[in-house]
Amino acid sequence: QNLYPNSSVAPEARRILGEINLDGILSIENMTNKKIHKVSSGEGYLRIANDNNATLDCIMFLNGLTELGRLHIGDELIVMPLDFKLVVDIRHRRVELFHRDDEKKEHVFAKDYPIQKIDLGNLRKGTYQSKINRKLGELVGRTYPPTHSNYRHAIKVLGFNARNRYIQFRPVPAADTEDPGQGIFLRPSDMEELSMLIRVGNAVELKNTG
């Protein structure tokens, strides 16, 4: 991957590398980027997630939870600060996920996701620095925040701004659904994974070049 990035097998190498990287990042056997949070009086899941720069979905995943049950003082939860960065490479049609390496003090490659469809309208060529500023779920014509129970079963959408234009990440629509408009479209399974890992405030770099 490093020596021959333009090789015909480079995409498959990146896919395999990404799966290995993400497995290591999310493994509870690897606690270097995680910690144990002991629940104190008055704390709920949302407060714990916000205080630790995490998401409710990631807390559920790391702790093997299928629902957000009642918390008790002294309960222990595995939490992981989600210090990720997204790089949208339009020329290579991929969204790259980078995670913060505390030892190297920089973001390093974790995984990438192939873009299935792109529609940025007449956005000018260039590189844009932004942050995720919207995260929601869409279900039967309504939108829900990540704290709502319906969010788990909804279509996940992440949004950011490039210049004055709002751009969304969302799953590629089914052939018989209404056109969702402009955006960057990924496979539904990839959007589910990103919605677990990405929180409002994560950095986004859009490279609309080439």
VEXNUTOR-648791 format. One record per atom (N, C-alpha, C): residue number from 1; chain; atom name; x, y, z negated. Coordinates in pm, whole numbers, m for minus. Atoms other than C-alpha are relative to their C-alpha. Layout:
REM residues N
- numi	rodren	kolse	px	py	pz
- NUM	A	CA	X	Y	Z
...
This chain:
REM residues 210
- numi	rodren	kolse	px	py	pz
- 1	A	N	82	m121	0
- 1	A	CA	0	0	0
- 1	A	C	86	126	0
- 2	A	N	m86	m119	8
- 2	A	CA	279	244	m87
- 2	A	C	91	14	121
- 3	A	N	m97	m7	m110
- 3	A	CA	518	154	194
- 3	A	C	m66	9	137
- 4	A	N	66	5	m131
- 4	A	CA	269	95	477
- 4	A	C	m147	40	m13
- 5	A	N	139	m41	23
- 5	A	CA	m44	301	401
- 5	A	C	m86	1	125
- 6	A	N	77	m3	m124
- 6	A	CA	m144	308	770
- 6	A	C	m11	m137	65
- 7	A	N	11	136	m52
- 7	A	CA	m123	m68	816
- 7	A	C	m146	m40	16
- 8	A	N	137	46	m23
- 8	A	CA	m431	m248	944
- 8	A	C	m58	m71	m122
- 9	A	N	50	69	121
- 9	A	CA	m452	m437	615
- 9	A	C	m1	92	m122
- 10	A	N	m3	m93	113
- 10	A	CA	m414	m124	398
- 10	A	C	m137	16	m67
- 11	A	N	131	m12	67
- 11	A	CA	m792	m85	338
- 11	A	C	m31	m118	m91
- 12	A	N	25	116	84
- 12	A	CA	m816	m441	209
- 12	A	C	93	m1	m121
- 13	A	N	m94	m11	112
- 13	A	CA	m505	m385	m4
- 13	A	C	m52	98	m104
- 14	A	N	55	m100	91
- 14	A	CA	m666	m75	m154
- 14	A	C	m122	m57	m74
- 15	A	N	118	58	65
- 15	A	CA	m987	m268	m223
- 15	A	C	42	m94	m113
- 16	A	N	m47	95	101
- 16	A	CA	m802	m545	m407
- 16	A	C	66	73	m116
- 17	A	N	m69	m78	103
- 17	A	CA	m584	m296	m594
- 17	A	C	m102	73	m88
- 18	A	N	103	m71	76
- 18	A	CA	m892	m98	m695
- 18	A	C	m73	m90	m97
- 19	A	N	70	94	88
- 19	A	CA	m1068	m402	m836
- 19	A	C	88	m36	m119
- 20	A	N	m93	34	108
- 20	A	CA	m759	m495	m1038
- 20	A	C	14	117	m96
- 21	A	N	m17	m118	85
- 21	A	CA	m711	m140	m1164
- 21	A	C	m120	23	m89
- 22	A	N	120	m31	77
- 22	A	CA	m1071	m91	m1271
- 22	A	C	m28	m108	m105
- 23	A	N	15	107	99
- 23	A	CA	m1085	m431	m1441
- 23	A	C	88	29	m121
- 24	A	N	m91	m32	111
- 24	A	CA	m782	m325	m1647
- 24	A	C	m45	119	m81
- 25	A	N	45	m121	70
- 25	A	CA	m924	17	m1729
- 25	A	C	m119	m30	m90
- 26	A	N	123	26	74
- 26	A	CA	m1258	m123	m1847
- 26	A	C	10	m118	m97
- 27	A	N	m12	117	87
- 27	A	CA	m1129	m436	m2022
- 27	A	C	10	41	m147
- 28	A	N	m8	m31	143
- 28	A	CA	m1192	m426	m2397
- 28	A	C	121	m68	m65
- 29	A	N	m126	56	49
- 29	A	CA	m876	m634	m2435
- 29	A	C	112	103	11
- 30	A	N	m97	m109	m17
- 30	A	CA	m691	m320	m2328
- 30	A	C	m58	123	m69
- 31	A	N	55	m109	79
- 31	A	CA	m757	m57	m2595
- 31	A	C	86	127	8
- 32	A	N	m90	m115	m5
- 32	A	CA	m486	189	m2489
- 32	A	C	m75	129	37
- 33	A	N	75	m120	m38
- 33	A	CA	m744	427	m2338
- 33	A	C	m137	3	m67
- 34	A	N	128	9	70
- 34	A	CA	m1023	346	m2583
- 34	A	C	24	13	m150
- 35	A	N	m10	m2	145
- 35	A	CA	m1099	372	m2952
- 35	A	C	m128	m54	m61
- 36	A	N	116	46	74
- 36	A	CA	m1337	239	m3214
- 36	A	C	m61	120	m72
- 37	A	N	71	m110	67
- 37	A	CA	m1595	494	m3327
- 37	A	C	m92	m59	m106
- 38	A	N	86	46	109
- 38	A	CA	m1758	434	m3665
- 38	A	C	m114	101	m17
- 39	A	N	118	m86	5
- 39	A	CA	m2112	572	m3679
- 39	A	C	m16	61	m139
- 40	A	N	23	m71	125
- 40	A	CA	m2171	834	m3947
- 40	A	C	m144	52	m4
- 41	A	N	137	m46	22
- 41	A	CA	m2490	989	m4083
- 41	A	C	m41	104	105
- 42	A	N	54	m96	m94
- 42	A	CA	m2703	1173	m3827
- 42	A	C	46	m17	143
- 43	A	N	m52	19	m136
- 43	A	CA	m2517	1043	m3521
- 43	A	C	m93	m90	83
- 44	A	N	70	82	m97
- 44	A	CA	m2695	908	m3216
- 44	A	C	90	m28	119
- 45	A	N	m83	37	m115
- 45	A	CA	m2571	764	m2890
- 45	A	C	43	122	82
- 46	A	N	m33	m116	m84
- 46	A	CA	m2588	1095	m2703
- 46	A	C	108	86	m65
- 47	A	N	m102	m80	69
- 47	A	CA	m2388	1283	m2965
- 47	A	C	135	m71	4
- 48	A	N	m125	77	m5
- 48	A	CA	m2127	1005	m2975
- 48	A	C	61	9	140
- 49	A	N	m50	m10	m138
- 49	A	CA	m2100	1011	m2594
- 49	A	C	58	138	26
- 50	A	N	m47	m137	m25
- 50	A	CA	m2067	1390	m2582
- 50	A	C	128	30	m76
- 51	A	N	m118	m28	82
- 51	A	CA	m1813	1405	m2866
- 51	A	C	124	m72	51
- 52	A	N	m113	79	m48
- 52	A	CA	m1596	1146	m2691
- 52	A	C	19	9	151
- 53	A	N	m10	m16	m146
- 53	A	CA	m1633	1270	m2330
- 53	A	C	m31	m129	73
- 54	A	N	40	128	m58
- 54	A	CA	m1808	945	m2245
- 54	A	C	m138	14	63
- 55	A	N	139	4	m48
- 55	A	CA	m2139	845	m2084
- 55	A	C	m72	m111	m74
- 56	A	N	80	103	64
- 56	A	CA	m2424	643	m2228
- 56	A	C	18	m134	72
- 57	A	N	m16	124	m77
- 57	A	CA	m2386	389	m1946
- 57	A	C	130	m71	m33
- 58	A	N	m130	61	28
- 58	A	CA	m2018	334	m2022
- 58	A	C	3	m58	m142
- 59	A	N	7	53	136
- 59	A	CA	m2083	292	m2395
- 59	A	C	m77	m131	m1
- 60	A	N	77	123	m8
- 60	A	CA	m2348	32	m2313
- 60	A	C	83	m113	61
- 61	A	N	m80	101	m68
- 61	A	CA	m2111	m150	m2077
- 61	A	C	110	m55	m91
- 62	A	N	m112	43	83
- 62	A	CA	m1814	m158	m2315
- 62	A	C	m44	m80	m121
- 63	A	N	48	67	121
- 63	A	CA	m2027	m280	m2604
- 63	A	C	m101	m112	29
- 64	A	N	89	109	m36
- 64	A	CA	m2233	m534	m2411
- 64	A	C	m146	24	m36
- 65	A	N	137	m34	38
- 65	A	CA	m2561	m349	m2477
- 65	A	C	m91	1	122
- 66	A	N	99	m5	m107
- 66	A	CA	m2871	m396	m2263
- 66	A	C	m100	113	m24
- 67	A	N	84	m115	33
- 67	A	CA	m3058	m116	m2440
- 67	A	C	62	74	m117
- 68	A	N	m55	m82	108
- 68	A	CA	m2984	166	m2682
- 68	A	C	m82	m21	m126
- 69	A	N	70	32	124
- 69	A	CA	m3096	10	m3007
- 69	A	C	33	97	m112
- 70	A	N	m19	m90	113
- 70	A	CA	m3108	178	m3345
- 70	A	C	141	m14	m57
- 71	A	N	m133	m1	60
- 71	A	CA	m2774	280	m3495
- 71	A	C	m11	11	m152
- 72	A	N	m6	m7	145
- 72	A	CA	m2682	240	m3861
- 72	A	C	136	54	m41
- 73	A	N	m126	m52	53
- 73	A	CA	m2416	415	m4067
- 73	A	C	99	m116	m17
- 74	A	N	m103	103	11
- 74	A	CA	m2095	215	m4042
- 74	A	C	10	m90	122
- 75	A	N	m10	77	m124
- 75	A	CA	m2175	54	m3706
- 75	A	C	124	46	78
- 76	A	N	m118	m32	m80
- 76	A	CA	m1873	40	m3475
- 76	A	C	m28	m16	149
- 77	A	N	17	1	m145
- 77	A	CA	m1877	122	m3105
- 77	A	C	134	26	67
- 78	A	N	m117	m28	m82
- 78	A	CA	m1601	104	m2846
- 78	A	C	m34	117	92
- 79	A	N	23	m115	m86
- 79	A	CA	m1577	439	m2668
- 79	A	C	126	28	82
- 80	A	N	m112	m31	m89
- 80	A	CA	m1359	553	m2378
- 80	A	C	m22	138	61
- 81	A	N	11	m131	m65
- 81	A	CA	m1304	918	m2281
- 81	A	C	12	m16	152
- 82	A	N	3	16	m145
- 82	A	CA	m1389	942	m1910
- 82	A	C	68	120	66
- 83	A	N	m79	m109	m59
- 83	A	CA	m1110	1166	m1782
- 83	A	C	37	m40	142
- 84	A	N	m21	40	m139
- 84	A	CA	m1153	1076	m1417
- 84	A	C	m4	122	92
- 85	A	N	4	m101	m105
- 85	A	CA	m1106	1280	m1101
- 85	A	C	m41	m68	129
- 86	A	N	40	51	m130
- 86	A	CA	m1273	1228	m765
- 86	A	C	66	82	111
- 87	A	N	m54	m66	m119
- 87	A	CA	m1102	1306	m435
- 87	A	C	m77	m53	120
- 88	A	N	79	37	m117
- 88	A	CA	m1328	1306	m130
- 88	A	C	84	26	124
- 89	A	N	m86	m8	m119
- 89	A	CA	m1117	1231	178
- 89	A	C	m89	m22	122
- 90	A	N	92	11	m113
- 90	A	CA	m1342	1308	474
- 90	A	C	66	m69	119
- 91	A	N	m68	58	m118
- 91	A	CA	m1083	1214	738
- 91	A	C	7	m152	m7
- 92	A	N	m10	145	15
- 92	A	CA	m1039	864	596
- 92	A	C	m131	m63	m49
- 93	A	N	133	46	38
- 93	A	CA	m1406	836	494
- 93	A	C	3	m84	m128
- 94	A	N	m3	70	128
- 94	A	CA	m1345	743	133
- 94	A	C	m3	99	m115
- 95	A	N	m1	m74	125
- 95	A	CA	m1401	869	m218
- 95	A	C	97	m71	m93
- 96	A	N	m104	60	83
- 96	A	CA	m1094	808	m434
- 96	A	C	m23	37	m147
- 97	A	N	16	m18	144
- 97	A	CA	m1120	763	m809
- 97	A	C	138	m5	m65
- 98	A	N	m127	m6	73
- 98	A	CA	m821	868	m1023
- 98	A	C	m30	7	m149
- 99	A	N	16	m9	145
- 99	A	CA	m784	819	m1397
- 99	A	C	124	61	m63
- 100	A	N	m108	m69	70
- 100	A	CA	m572	1010	m1644
- 100	A	C	92	m101	m67
- 101	A	N	m102	82	64
- 101	A	CA	m251	830	m1741
- 101	A	C	70	86	m104
- 102	A	N	m55	m84	106
- 102	A	CA	m151	973	m2079
- 102	A	C	152	m8	m8
- 103	A	N	m146	12	2
- 103	A	CA	204	839	m2052
- 103	A	C	63	83	111
- 104	A	N	m54	m76	m113
- 104	A	CA	263	992	m1709
- 104	A	C	m48	144	0
- 105	A	N	59	m134	9
- 105	A	CA	52	1297	m1801
- 105	A	C	m50	49	136
- 106	A	N	57	m35	m130
- 106	A	CA	m117	1291	m1461
- 106	A	C	m108	m101	36
- 107	A	N	100	93	m49
- 107	A	CA	m403	1131	m1275
- 107	A	C	64	m95	101
- 108	A	N	m54	102	m89
- 108	A	CA	m317	805	m1099
- 108	A	C	m115	m75	66
- 109	A	N	104	67	m77
- 109	A	CA	m509	604	m841
- 109	A	C	m61	m116	m77
- 110	A	N	70	111	62
- 110	A	CA	m773	371	m977
- 110	A	C	m71	m85	106
- 111	A	N	80	75	m96
- 111	A	CA	m1007	276	m693
- 111	A	C	m56	96	103
- 112	A	N	73	m86	m92
- 112	A	CA	m1171	406	m380
- 112	A	C	m126	m69	52
- 113	A	N	131	45	m45
- 113	A	CA	m1517	376	m233
- 113	A	C	m22	48	142
- 114	A	N	19	m42	m140
- 114	A	CA	m1588	375	142
- 114	A	C	m128	83	16
- 115	A	N	116	m84	m29
- 115	A	CA	m1820	652	260
- 115	A	C	m79	m64	114
- 116	A	N	85	62	m99
- 116	A	CA	m2114	507	451
- 116	A	C	m59	102	98
- 117	A	N	60	m105	m82
- 117	A	CA	m2253	835	583
- 117	A	C	41	135	m57
- 118	A	N	m41	m134	44
- 118	A	CA	m2144	1201	569
- 118	A	C	m83	103	75
- 119	A	N	67	m114	m61
- 119	A	CA	m2348	1514	632
- 119	A	C	27	121	m89
- 120	A	N	m36	m120	76
- 120	A	CA	m2189	1836	507
- 120	A	C	m49	127	68
- 121	A	N	50	m118	m70
- 121	A	CA	m2375	2064	746
- 121	A	C	113	75	68
- 122	A	N	m102	m82	m65
- 122	A	CA	m2160	2351	866
- 122	A	C	106	47	m100
- 123	A	N	m103	m34	97
- 123	A	CA	m1922	2352	567
- 123	A	C	134	19	72
- 124	A	N	m127	m29	m66
- 124	A	CA	m1594	2510	678
- 124	A	C	107	m101	m38
- 125	A	N	m113	86	28
- 125	A	CA	m1279	2302	704
- 125	A	C	83	60	m113
- 126	A	N	m84	m47	110
- 126	A	CA	m1052	2322	402
- 126	A	C	m5	m97	m116
- 127	A	N	m3	81	122
- 127	A	CA	m983	2180	58
- 127	A	C	m66	81	m111
- 128	A	N	79	m67	102
- 128	A	CA	m1221	2265	m225
- 128	A	C	19	m68	m134
- 129	A	N	m12	50	136
- 129	A	CA	m1170	2226	m599
- 129	A	C	m130	32	m75
- 130	A	N	127	m22	69
- 130	A	CA	m1482	2180	m809
- 130	A	C	m11	m97	m117
- 131	A	N	29	93	109
- 131	A	CA	m1640	1987	m1095
- 131	A	C	m143	m52	15
- 132	A	N	136	53	2
- 132	A	CA	m1940	1760	m1129
- 132	A	C	m85	88	m91
- 133	A	N	87	m87	80
- 133	A	CA	m2220	1987	m1245
- 133	A	C	m144	m49	m8
- 134	A	N	135	55	6
- 134	A	CA	m2525	1768	m1197
- 134	A	C	6	m152	4
- 135	A	N	7	146	6
- 135	A	CA	m2605	1408	m1284
- 135	A	C	m143	m37	m37
- 136	A	N	140	33	25
- 136	A	CA	m2954	1263	m1259
- 136	A	C	m38	m129	70
- 137	A	N	56	117	m65
- 137	A	CA	m3168	971	m1155
- 137	A	C	m131	39	67
- 138	A	N	123	m27	m73
- 138	A	CA	m3449	980	m898
- 138	A	C	m84	m127	4
- 139	A	N	89	116	4
- 139	A	CA	m3748	750	m937
- 139	A	C	m142	46	31
- 140	A	N	139	m27	m41
- 140	A	CA	m4083	770	m757
- 140	A	C	m27	151	5
- 141	A	N	21	m142	m21
- 141	A	CA	m4043	1135	m666
- 141	A	C	29	90	m119
- 142	A	N	m34	m81	117
- 142	A	CA	m3929	1250	m1011
- 142	A	C	147	m17	m33
- 143	A	N	m139	8	41
- 143	A	CA	m3587	1321	m1156
- 143	A	C	9	m14	m152
- 144	A	N	m17	27	142
- 144	A	CA	m3457	1207	m1495
- 144	A	C	146	20	m38
- 145	A	N	m138	m13	49
- 145	A	CA	m3147	1297	m1700
- 145	A	C	50	m136	m50
- 146	A	N	m55	129	47
- 146	A	CA	m2911	1017	m1814
- 146	A	C	m52	m42	m137
- 147	A	N	52	35	133
- 147	A	CA	m3070	1034	m2162
- 147	A	C	m138	m63	5
- 148	A	N	135	54	m12
- 148	A	CA	m3410	923	m2031
- 148	A	C	5	m150	31
- 149	A	N	0	146	m21
- 149	A	CA	m3498	552	m2034
- 149	A	C	m21	m35	148
- 150	A	N	24	29	m142
- 150	A	CA	m3614	571	m1669
- 150	A	C	126	16	85
- 151	A	N	m123	m22	m75
- 151	A	CA	m3264	678	m1563
- 151	A	C	67	m134	35
- 152	A	N	m66	129	m23
- 152	A	CA	m3140	317	m1592
- 152	A	C	m46	m66	130
- 153	A	N	58	68	m117
- 153	A	CA	m3371	205	m1310
- 153	A	C	m10	92	121
- 154	A	N	16	m101	m106
- 154	A	CA	m3345	520	m1096
- 154	A	C	116	m2	98
- 155	A	N	m107	m23	m97
- 155	A	CA	m3141	610	m789
- 155	A	C	93	106	m57
- 156	A	N	m95	m91	64
- 156	A	CA	m2823	776	m918
- 156	A	C	49	106	98
- 157	A	N	m46	m112	m81
- 157	A	CA	m2718	1117	m788
- 157	A	C	99	82	m82
- 158	A	N	m99	m90	60
- 158	A	CA	m2405	1322	m870
- 158	A	C	14	121	90
- 159	A	N	m10	m120	m82
- 159	A	CA	m2367	1682	m756
- 159	A	C	111	94	m42
- 160	A	N	m101	m102	26
- 160	A	CA	m2104	1955	m726
- 160	A	C	m15	109	105
- 161	A	N	6	m112	m94
- 161	A	CA	m2054	2285	m545
- 161	A	C	134	18	70
- 162	A	N	m117	m40	m79
- 162	A	CA	m1809	2366	m265
- 162	A	C	m34	135	59
- 163	A	N	39	m138	m27
- 163	A	CA	m1806	2740	m220
- 163	A	C	m139	22	m61
- 164	A	N	136	m20	50
- 164	A	CA	m2176	2826	m251
- 164	A	C	m94	m111	44
- 165	A	N	81	109	m51
- 165	A	CA	m2294	2495	m110
- 165	A	C	m7	m115	m101
- 166	A	N	17	114	90
- 166	A	CA	m2437	2218	m328
- 166	A	C	15	m128	81
- 167	A	N	m26	127	m68
- 167	A	CA	m2310	1873	m227
- 167	A	C	m30	m113	m97
- 168	A	N	38	112	86
- 168	A	CA	m2441	1545	m362
- 168	A	C	65	m130	45
- 169	A	N	m32	140	m24
- 169	A	CA	m2312	1192	m392
- 169	A	C	m129	m78	m27
- 170	A	N	119	79	23
- 170	A	CA	m2594	944	m353
- 170	A	C	10	m129	81
- 171	A	N	m7	124	m78
- 171	A	CA	m2657	588	m226
- 171	A	C	m58	19	138
- 172	A	N	50	m9	m136
- 172	A	CA	m2709	544	144
- 172	A	C	m145	m47	m1
- 173	A	N	142	36	7
- 173	A	CA	m3087	538	199
- 173	A	C	m34	m121	85
- 174	A	N	51	110	m81
- 174	A	CA	m3275	237	324
- 174	A	C	m59	55	129
- 175	A	N	44	m45	m133
- 175	A	CA	m3387	253	686
- 175	A	C	m141	56	m2
- 176	A	N	140	m41	m2
- 176	A	CA	m3753	301	595
- 176	A	C	m33	109	m103
- 177	A	N	24	m104	100
- 177	A	CA	m3706	577	335
- 177	A	C	12	138	62
- 178	A	N	m5	m138	m48
- 178	A	CA	m3741	951	374
- 178	A	C	144	51	m1
- 179	A	N	m135	m58	m10
- 179	A	CA	m3428	1140	483
- 179	A	C	29	83	m125
- 180	A	N	m30	m74	123
- 180	A	CA	m3264	1262	157
- 180	A	C	76	130	22
- 181	A	N	m70	m125	m28
- 181	A	CA	m3084	1547	332
- 181	A	C	150	m18	7
- 182	A	N	m145	3	m15
- 182	A	CA	m2717	1637	336
- 182	A	C	66	m61	m123
- 183	A	N	m73	55	113
- 183	A	CA	m2455	1472	120
- 183	A	C	107	m98	44
- 184	A	N	m100	106	m19
- 184	A	CA	m2191	1202	82
- 184	A	C	m64	m127	m50
- 185	A	N	79	119	31
- 185	A	CA	m2351	859	90
- 185	A	C	90	m123	m16
- 186	A	N	m77	120	32
- 186	A	CA	m2205	546	m69
- 186	A	C	m92	m121	m11
- 187	A	N	80	120	23
- 187	A	CA	m2318	188	m113
- 187	A	C	m70	12	m136
- 188	A	N	71	m9	128
- 188	A	CA	m2581	157	m391
- 188	A	C	80	m54	m117
- 189	A	N	m78	57	110
- 189	A	CA	m2353	m66	m600
- 189	A	C	116	92	m39
- 190	A	N	m109	m94	29
- 190	A	CA	m2070	189	m571
- 190	A	C	m53	121	m77
- 191	A	N	58	m113	73
- 191	A	CA	m2301	471	m684
- 191	A	C	m34	m39	m143
- 192	A	N	28	47	135
- 192	A	CA	m2407	263	m985
- 192	A	C	128	2	m83
- 193	A	N	m127	4	71
- 193	A	CA	m2043	214	m1079
- 193	A	C	50	140	m31
- 194	A	N	m46	m136	22
- 194	A	CA	m1953	579	m1034
- 194	A	C	m85	73	m103
- 195	A	N	86	m68	97
- 195	A	CA	m2253	693	m1236
- 195	A	C	33	m42	m142
- 196	A	N	m43	44	132
- 196	A	CA	m2119	489	m1526
- 196	A	C	131	69	m40
- 197	A	N	m133	m51	29
- 197	A	CA	m1768	634	m1498
- 197	A	C	11	152	3
- 198	A	N	m12	m145	m22
- 198	A	CA	m1835	996	m1402
- 198	A	C	m100	75	m89
- 199	A	N	85	m84	85
- 199	A	CA	m1970	1261	m1638
- 199	A	C	3	143	55
- 200	A	N	m1	m142	m33
- 200	A	CA	m2061	1626	m1594
- 200	A	C	129	61	m54
- 201	A	N	m128	m61	39
- 201	A	CA	m1733	1819	m1602
- 201	A	C	121	m66	63
- 202	A	N	m112	63	m68
- 202	A	CA	m1516	1567	m1417
- 202	A	C	39	78	125
- 203	A	N	m51	m76	m114
- 203	A	CA	m1296	1727	m1149
- 203	A	C	m31	m70	132
- 204	A	N	23	49	m136
- 204	A	CA	m1373	1689	m778
- 204	A	C	84	82	97
- 205	A	N	m72	m66	m109
- 205	A	CA	m1147	1769	m483
- 205	A	C	m57	m49	131
- 206	A	N	56	34	m131
- 206	A	CA	m1310	1777	m140
- 206	A	C	97	43	108
- 207	A	N	m93	m27	m109
- 207	A	CA	m1068	1749	153
- 207	A	C	m74	m12	132
- 208	A	N	75	m4	m125
- 208	A	CA	m1270	1852	456
- 208	A	C	95	44	111
- 209	A	N	m105	m31	m98
- 209	A	CA	m975	1839	695
- 209	A	C	8	m108	106
- 210	A	N	m24	102	m103
- 210	A	CA	m855	1652	1000
- 210	A	C	m99	10	116
